[in-house]
Amino acid sequence: MSKTPDINTVSVSFAPMDITVSVELGATILDAARKAGIIVESLCGGDGVCGKCRVIARRGLVEGGTANFLSREEIREGYVLACEARVQSDLLVEVPQVSQMRPRPREVDIAEQRLSEDMALQRQPAKLNPLVHKYGLELSKPTLENNGADLDRLVHALGKINGTGEYQMGLKATRSLASAVRSANGHVTATTAYRGPLTEITDVVAGDSSKVNFAVAIDVGTTSVVAHLVDLTTGQTLGASAKYNGQAVYGADVIRRIMYCSEQPDGLMQLHAIIIDDINTLIQELRERFRLAPKCISLAVIAANTTMVHTILGLDPSYIRREPYVGVAYQPPPFRAAELGISIDPRGLLYCLPCVSSFVGGDITAGILAAGMHESDEPRMLIDIGTNGEIAIGNKDWMVCASASAGPAFEGTGTRDGMRAMRGAIDHVRGWYGGDTLSFSTIGDAAPNGICGTGYIDLLSHLLRVGVIDKMGRLNMSCGSDRMRVNADGTPEFVVVRAGEKGAHRDLAVSQDDVANLTRTKAAVYAASKVLLNSLGLSRSDIKEILVAGAFGYHLDLENAVAIGLLPDIPGESLRFVGNTSVAGAKLVALSRERYQESQDISRAITYFELSTSPIFMEEFTSACFFPHTHIEEFPSVKIEAVGGR
């Protein structure tokens, strides 16, 4: 008897991926894409407020999806917003390149091409003493006169190399001990892991494989995930890889992901499975590149923000966003990686760098460790600019930190033509060719599809210099440029790229609303740094150095960042980029038990400053909502001169 077709399900096919899935009638195209494993750009997580999930309905019927963000021309071409368009029949959907999140972000080029530069920038362990050791041992042979147990003889042999100490050993490893000892006539490899006052013997195998001992150091960011493969016997970093954080389909920021965990019955486990799959994808790529079996990797060390740590471990993050903003665990102990589904040695361990608070995570602890701020005689400031602008100030005697909810404007949300740092994004604006044409570059030298965060910072700085924008952030309709126009909303906008220029398929512009959103973002970061300084009785001149961390900083023009008031105005030699300190800190910890203990001490020593309860934060924020600032004396090096005729 033939099966009656389900009239409540329809098929959705995606091009150019050539993937088809069945979904319920009335599901959104974004729901169908998620089911198909296709990551459509959706910075707002499907709330309909970012306008980035543009797709083209090529064949079939959809309902809705054209109310916001789309131009009349785009609607005529069949564009809809995937988060709002509901499937009404079998459907063929084309996902344009601008709406595709490539598996490998720009950070992969950074991770691989600038590995040596990163190593030069960052601290190295004082001595090689990894969290996980492998020892080649020869156990004494038992006799009738000396018939000590196998475990006693193993601990005795370890003590000769490693000194006296307390050891523990799990049941599974203990059960395999007799066979391992006798299979190679007493020659074994014992793997030990640091657990504070105790050392765990995690595995014992026959023969000497002590020279095959690797770790993965992983930076799990909100946007991307970067992994480095480290040889624990030499300390050498062998290679790196990166990909976008697959959780991004549920929102660009951690708050949206926390909300998803809270509102969906299986939301936490979905996000947990996604990030574990991301981690395993990178590990698999590195293993294949260097021809390593899973058992060769005995250690994983992760540095991540507090929400990411919670989703990695499967801990409920709901209370992070609810007053009094408390997480489940800020200093989780090491866990067996296999318990979480991470594909390394089944007996391997996962260590997470300790977090400071609900909104300052292990990535900042890692950054302080890698930059050596906690050993500095003079005050230094570390700034990691992302969806949350995290800032730490301190030296060897004290340290404070704060998290500014900057919003994801520099990640591409909240601006009409903003996008992530992907192929086709305008990443730098360098001035004027002559006439009225902007000089700019795009990622991958591709046709411009949008503007990413570093591009916006350059753009604002240049428009300020030539008088297109005034210090209040107002676009100047009388600036003399034929690129100024009034958009459909009746507000001014400046056309950065016209359709056809350098292959652009549509106009790319910055509107008055875009400028206002970007202004608020930069103001939040600067105000946070100012409030922290004020709370300490310090000024910018008291700061020896400002260190800009993170992948965003790789391509940030520091002079332009100061010019718009994003970073404090200090001498150029005191403002420097320090690379991906999150993964650098994770590597230091992997290679040194002493550095791991330092990371614990750092997280306990930091005083967290809650900006939301500060009576002066809003005042400082309002003052910073100008270019570069209401109090221009705070930016003595910045000169903005309007150029006639622009």
N, C-alpha and C positions, 0 to 999 in steps of 0.2 A: 504494500500500500504506500503510495507516494506521500511525502510529507507536505502538509499544507504550508505554503509560504507565509512568513510572519509579516502581515501588512503593516505592522508598527515599526519595522526596521527598514532602513535604506542603506545603500552603499555609497561611500564617499571615496573617490579616487584623487590622489594628489600627484601633481606634476611639478617639477620634473623627476620626483622621487620614484614614481611608478609604484606607489603603495596604495592599496585599497583596504578599507575597513568597513564593517557594518556598525551602524549606530541607530539609536532609537529616533524615530521621527520627531523632529522638533529640537534635537540636540544642536548645539552651536558647532560651527566649523572648527572653533578652537578645541572643543571637547573631542571632536573627531581626530584632530591633529595630535592631541595628547595620546589618544588611544593608539594611533599609528606610530607613536614614538618620534614624531616630527616636531622639532622645536621651532614654532613660529614666534617671531619677536613679539613679546607681550609684556612690556615693562610694568604695567599696572596689574598683572596677574589675571586679566579678564574682566576688570571692573568698568571698562569702557571709557577710561579717562586719559589714555595716553595716545591713542590713534595710531599705534605702530604696527598692529596686526593686519595690515592691508593684504588682502588676497583677491584673486580674480575668479569669479564664478563663471567658468567657461561653458558649462552645459548643465542644465537642471534648474530647479527652483529653490530659491531661498526667500526667507522672510526677514525683513529688517536689515540692519547693518550699514545703512547709508545716512543715518541722521546726523552724525557728527564727523568732523575732521576732513571729510572727502570733498574734493572740488566737483563741480558739475561735470567737468571733462572726465574725471576718474570714474564717476558714477556711470557715465555713458559707456565707458570701456569695460564695465562689469566689476569694478572694485567694490568690495564690501569689507567691513571690519569683522574679522573671524570671531571675535568674542561676542558679537551681537547678532550676526547673521545665523538664522536657524534653518536647518535643512528640511526641505519639504518634499524632496524626491531624490532619486539617485542623482549624484552630483559629481562633476569633474571640477576640481579646484586647482588653479595654478598659484604656486607660492613664489612671488617675485623674489629676486635675489636680495633686495633691500629688506625683506621681511624674514629672510632665513637667518637663523643663528648657526653659523658654521660650527662643526664640532671642535675645531681648534681655533682659539681666539688669537688676537695679536700677541698676547702674552707668550704664546709658544715660541714665537720668533725671539722674543726677549730672553726667554728661559734657555734657549739653545744657543743663540748667537752671542749673548753677552755673559755667558757663564764665567769666563775668566775674569771679566771686568767686575762681576759681582764678588768673586772670590777675593779680588784685590781690595775692594771697598770694605769688606766685612772682616770681623775678627775670626781668628782661628783658635781652636782649643789650645790651652797651655800645654797639655800633654794628651796623648791618645789613650783614653780610658772609656771605651764605649759602654753604653747601657747594657748591651748584650755582647758577651765575650764567647769565643770558642777556644777551648784548650785541648791540644793534643796531649794525651796522658798515657803513661805506661804504669798500670797498677801492679803492685807487688803480687807475686804468686802466693796463693794460700798454701800453708803446710799444716801438718798435724800440730806443730808447735806454735804456729802463727796463723790461726784459722779465724781471723776477723771477718766480719760480714763484708759483702761486696760494697755496700754503701759506706761503711767505715773506711775501707781502703780508698774509695773514690774521694771522700772528703779529705782524707790524709794527703792524697796526691795533689788535690787542689790547694790545700794549705801550704804546701811546699812552694807553690808558684805565687799564690795570691795572698799569702799571709793567713793568720787565724781569723776566723769569723764565724757567724752563725749562718747555717745553710738550711734551706727547706727544699723538699722535693715532692712533687705531686704523685698521686697514685699511678697514673698512666706511665709516667717516666720510670717510676720505681719498678713496675711490673716488667719493663723491657730491659732492666739493668743486667740481670743474669745472662741473658742471651747475648747482649752486646759485649760484655766482658769476655765471654768464652769464645765468641766467633772469631776474634782476632788475637787470641792468646794474650789478653790483658791490655791490648792497645785500643784505646777508645778516644772519642771526641766528646767532651762534656760542654754543653752550652749553659752559660749562667746569665741571669738577668738581675739587674739592680732593683731592689725594692726597699730602699732606705736601709734600716739597720740589718735587714735580712737579705741574703742573696739566694735567689731561687735557682736550683738546678732544673732547667726546663726540659733538657733532653740529653740522652747519652746514646751514642751510636758507635758501632764497631769501626775501627780504623781511624786514620788521621785525616779529617776534612776541615781542620781548623783554619785553613787559609781561604776558605770559601764562606765568607760572612758579609752579607750586604744589608743595607737598610734603605728605606724610602723615607725621605723628609718631605712633608706635604703641607703646602699652604692652601687651606680651604677658605676661599673668599666668597663673598656673597655673589660675585659675578663670575669668577673663574677659579679653577683649581690647578695648581702647579705642583709637580712632583719632581724631586731630584733623586737620583740613584747614587748611593754613597757606599764606598768600600770601607767597611769597618776595620779592616786589617791595616790599611794605609792612610785612611782619612781622605782619600781622593774622591772628588765628585766626578762621576763618570758621564752622566748625561742627564737630560731634563726633558720633560714633556708637560703639556698643559691642555686644558679644554675648558669650555664654558661649563659653569655649574648648571646641571640640568634642572635644578629646582627653579631656575629663573622663569620657567613657563608659568609658575604659580605666583610670580611677582618679583619686581626688581629689588625690593628692600626686605629686611628681616621682619618688619612688622606685618606685612602682607602674608608672609610665610607662617608666622606665628598664628595669625588669624585663621589661615587655612587649616593648621593643625587643630585649632580649637573648634572650628565650625564643621569640619568633616569627620565622620566617625572613624575613618581609617587614614585621616590626613597625615598624622605623624609618621605612620609606618610607610606611607607613600613617599614622603620626603626622605625618610631614612633610606629606603630602598634606592631612590634616585642617587643620593650622594655616595652611597656605598658602591653603586654601579660605576659612577664617575671615577672614584678612587681605583677600583679594580681595572677599569679601562686603561688608566695611565700606568698602573703597575704592569699590566699585560704588555703594553707597548714597550716599556723599558726592558722587561724580561726578554721579549722576542728580539729586541735590538741587540742585547748583549748575551743572548743565548743562555739564559739562566732558568733553572728549574724553580718552581715555587719554594722549595725547601731551602734554596740558597739565600732567600731573604728572610732574616730572622727578626726583623724589627721594623716597625712603622712609628714615626713621630709626626704628630699633626699639630700645627698652629692654626687656630681659627677663632673667629669671633664667638661670643657666648652662645648665640642662637645656633650657629653651625655646629658647635660642640654638642649641643643638646640633640640636634637631629642626627648627627653621626652616631651618638650613643643610644638614640631612641628614648631620650628623656623628654618629658613633657615641658615645652617651653612657654606654656600659656601664661604663667605668672610673671614672666619677664616683663610683659607690657602692662601689668596691672599693679597699681600702687599697693605695697611699697617696692615693687619691681625686684622680685627675688627669684633667682634661678634654683634648679635642683642641686647642682654641684658646680663649683668654680674650680676646684682642684681635684679632679677625678683621679683615682689611682690607676695604675696600668691594668689593662684587661687583655685577655687572650684574644688576639685578632680574629681568630676563627669564630668566636662567639658573635661577632658583628658581621661575619661574612666577608672579611677582608682577605684577599687571596695571596697570603704569604705562607711561610712555614706554619703548619697547623699548630705547632707549639710556640709560634712567635707571639710577641707582645705588641700592644698598641699603647703608646704614651701620648697624652694630650698636654700641651703646655698649659699651665694654670691661667685661668681668667682672673680678672680683678673684680668685676661687678657684672650686672646684667647687660650693660652696654659697652663695657671695655673688656675685650677678650684676650685670649692667649696670643693672638697675633701682635698685640701691643706689648705684652710681656716679652715675646720673642724679639720685637723691635728694640726694646730697651737693652736686652741682653746682647743682641748683635751689634748695636751701636756703642755699647760700653758706657751708656749714660750713668749707670749705677756705680761706676768707678771714677767718674769725672770729678775733678776738684771744683770746677766752675759750673754754673747752671747752663743746661742745654735744653732745647725744646725739640720734641719729635712730633711731626704732624703726618698723619696718614689720611689723605683726602679720599673719601669715598661717599657712599650713601650716608654713612655716619662719619663726620669729621672727628677723628679721635686724636687727642692731643695730650702729651705728657711733658711735664717740665720737672727738672730735678738734677741732682748730683749725687755724690756718694753718701751724703748725710740725710737727704730728704727727697721725696718725689710725690707729685700730685698729678692727677689725670682727670680728664672730662671727655664726654662724648657729646658732640653737637649734632643735632638732627638736621643735617644740611639738606636732606632731600636728594633725590636722584637726578637733578638737572644736569650735572656733569656726566651722568650715565645715559643721557638721552631722553629722559622723561620730563614732561612739562614744557617742552619746546616743540613747536610744530614740525620742524625739520631736523630735530636732534636724533641721534642714533648712537649706538655703542661704537667702540673703537674696532670697527669691522671694515672689511674691504669696501672701498668706495666712500668711506667717511672722510670729510675734510678734517685733517688733524693739525694743520698749521696754516696760518695766514701771515704772510710775510710783508705785506705792504701793497704798494700800487705798481702795476706795470708801467703806468703812464696813461694819460687819458683818464678813463674812469673804470679800469678793469683791475680787480684785486688779484694779487699773486697768492696762490695757495697750493698746497699739496694734498694728495689723498692717499689713504692707506692702499698699498698695492698698486699705486699709480693708475687706479681704475677711474672710470667716469664717476663724477661726484653724485652720491645718493643722499647725503645728509651731512650733518656737522656733529662731531663728537666733542667731548669735554675740553680737550686741549685746543681744539679749533675755536671753540667759543671764547676761551680766555684770550687767545691771540686776537680774535675778531673784535672783542670788546675793547681791548687795549688800542688797537689801530683806529677804531671808530671814534674813540675818545680823543686821540691825538689830532685827528683831522676835523673834529667838530661835528661829526654826524650824531654823536651822543653827547649830552652835557653831563655835568657832574651829578645831576639829580637822576640820571638814567633816562632822560627824555630824548626821543628821536627828534632831530631837528629838520622839519619839513622845508625849511628855507636854507638848507646847507648848500644848495646849488647842484646837487647830484641828481641825475635823471634816474638813479636807482631808488630814490625815495618815492614811495607811493602810499595810497590808502588802500587797505585790504577790504575784503567783503564785510568785515565786522565794523568798518568805519574807523579803524585805528591805524596809525602809521606803521610801515615796515620798510626795511632796507633790503633790497634784493642783492644777495651775496653772489649768486650765480644765476645767470639767465639760462633758460632752456636752450640747449644747443651748445653752450660754452663748455669746451673740454668734454663733450659727449653727454652733458647733463640732459636727462629726458624731461625734466620739469624745472621750474624756477625753485631756487632754494633761498629762503629769506629769513631774516631775524625781525620779529615783530616787537611792538611795544610791550606786549604781554610776556614775550620770551625774555626781553631784557629785564623786566621786573622779576621774573622767576630766577634768573641767573644772579641777579643782584641779591636776592634773599639768600641764595645758597652761599655765595661768597661771604655775605655778611654774617651768617651763622658761624662759619669757621673762624673768621677773624674775631668776632665778638667772644667766642669761647676762649680763644687764646688771650684776649685782653682781660677777661674776667679772671682767668687763672692767674695771670700776672698780678692783677690788682689784689687778689686774695692773699698773695705772698708778699705784697708790698714792693714788687719789682716793676721795672719798666723794660721796654724792649732793649735798651742799651745795656741792661744787666745780663742779657743772654749772650753767652759766648758764641753759640752756634745754633742755627735752626736746621734741623735735619728733615728732609722731605722723603718719606718712604712710600713704597707701593708701586705697582705697575703704572699707575696714572702719572707718577712723577718722572718716569723714564722719558716721556715726551713733553713734559711741561716746560714752557719757557719761563724760567723763574723771574726774569725781569718783567715780563708781561703780567705774571701773577701778582707781583708787588704793585704794578701800575694800576691794576683795577681794585686793589685793596683786599686781595685774598690772603696774602702773606704779609707779616709785619715788615716794615722797611728798615732793614739793617744792612751793613756793608756787604757787598756781593760776595766777598771771600768767606763771610760767615754764614752764607746760605748755600747749602749743598744737598744734592740728591744722594741717598744712601742705598738705593736698590731695593730689592724685595727682602726686607729685613725679617719678614715673617718666616719665609722658608730658610733664610740664613740662621735664624734663631733655632729653628727645628733641627737643622744640621748640627749646630753646636751642641745641642742637647743629646742628639744621637751619638756623638763622638766623645762625650765627656760626662761622666757621672757628676763631676763637680759642677759643670754648667747646668745640669738638670737641677741640682740642689739650689744653685743660684737663682734659677727661674722661679722656684718655689719661694725663695726668700724675697725676690723682687715683688711678686704678686702680693705677698703679705705686707710688704713695707709701703706699698703705694697707698696714698690717701685719695679716695674717689670723691670728686667734687660734683654734686648734683646741680646742674645748671638750671633745671626747671624750678628749683626752689630759691635761686639766687635773686635777690631784689634788684640787682643792677644788670642782670643779663639782658632784659628787654630794652633797657636804656642803651646799653652798648650795641645791641643788635640794630636798633633804630638809627643810631649814629653811623653805623657801618653800611647802611642802605644808601650810600652815596658813593661816587667814584672820585678818588679812591676812598674818601671818608669825609664825614662832616667836618672833623677837625683836621684840616689839611696839614697842620704842623706835625702830625704823626707820620707823614710821608714826605720828608724833606727832599728826597731824591726824585720825586715824581713831578714832571712838568708836562702839562697838557696845553698844547697850543693849537687853536683852531686855524686851519689853513684855508685861506680864502678860495672861493670857487669850488669847494667840495660840498 
